[in-house]
Structure formats: structure tokens, C-alpha cells
Amino acid sequence: WRLPGDLGRRYGAVSGDRNPIHLHPLTARLFGFPRAVAHGMWTVARCLAEADDPAGIHSVRADFRAPVLLPATVTYAADAAGNAFALRGPDGRVHLTGTVGRHV
């Protein structure tokens, strides 16, 4: 996926989460990030949107490994059953891993 530089501002406007690390490179630098960072909840939600049956998911566990600096290109991957997923950068860096529980 290609994530635009203004993704943090757009998500913040919808979610109400206007944490400065997500809004602009300048405000993100004040907190030690070289650029704005994608919202973690946005990245998890975007991964869940890829599920074959999102309505069948009853629980989610996400482990944030590294921030996604915006703008970015990331790759989503899931296991064959769709119960485990990961988000990686073009260099293979793992940004997020997760698992889902499904209704039986």
C-alpha cells in the first residue's frame, strides 16, 4: 500500500486523535521522529479490512514493532488461514504483526 504524507492528519480528523507525532514532520521531530508516523490503530484497521471475513473476527492482538514513517510504502501479508498477519516496509522491516480470533 502507498501511504500518503497526510494520512496522519486525515485519520486524526476522523478519529479525534490529534497526537502531534501523526500530524506533521515538524511536530513529529519534537518527539524524536524524522517524519510523521502513521496511527497504530489505522494500520491495524487497514490490515483487518483485508480479512476474507472481517465480520467473523471476534478478537485481535497486534504487536507494534516499528513506526511507519509517512509517506510510506508497506506490504501486507497473512497466513493461509488468515489468522496471522504482518505489515512490512520495502526493506523487509516488520512494522506490525498480529493475530485474529474467529467465531466458530
N, C-alpha and C positions, 0 to 999 in steps of 0.2 A: 504494500500500500504506500502511496505517496502522501505524506502528512504535511500540510502547508504550515508556514511560519505563524499564521494567525489562529491555528487550531485551538491553542490555549485560551485566547480571548473569546473565540466563538463558543467554546464549551463553557467557559466561565459565565458568559452572558446567559446561557440557558440554565446552568446548574446553580448559579449564585456563588460558586466557589471562585473567588477572585484573588486567590493566593498570588502574590507578585512573581513567584518563580514561573508561573504559567503564562503571564501576560505579555512580557516584552523582554528582549535580550538585556536591556539596561537594568531592569528591576531584577531579573534573574541573576545578573552578575553580582548584585549586592549580597546574594546568598551563596555565592561561590560557584554558580553555574555559568558556563560560557555563553549559553543561549537559553531561550525559554524552553521549558520542559513540558511535555505532554502530560495531561492529568492521568493519574493511575487508573481512576475509575473509568475514564473514557477508553483507555487501552483494554481493560478487562471487558467492558461492554461491547466494544468492537469485536473482540475475539469471540464472545458469546454469540454475537449476531451471525457468526459463520457456522454455528452448530446446525446439524441436519434437522434437529427437532428442539429448538430453543424452549418451547413450551413444556417439554418433558424434563427439563433441568430443575432439580429441587434444591441443590446446594452447589456452591462454588468455593474453591480455595485458590487464591492467587498469591504467588510469591514474586515480589518485585526485586529484580536482580540488578538492574542498571537503568538510570533515567533515559528516556527517549528525548534527545535534544532536537528541537524544531528549527527549521524544517528537517524532515527525515524521510527515508525510505526504509520500510520494515517488511519482514516476511512472516506470515502466519503459517503455522503447521500444526496438525493434530494427528494423534494416533489413529489407526484404522477404525477403532470403535468410537472415536470421537470423545473419549473420556479424559484425555490429557492433551494439553495444547501448549504452544510456546510462541513467543514473538521474538524475532532476531533481527539484528541490523545487517547491512550488506557485508560486513566483515565477519559475520558469524556470532557476534556478541549477543548473548542472551539478555534480553530486557525483562522478560516476564515468562513465568511458567505457571501452569495451573491445571487443576482437575475439576471435573464436574461430577455430581451425583445425579442419577436419573431416577424418575419414577419407574417402578416396575409393574 
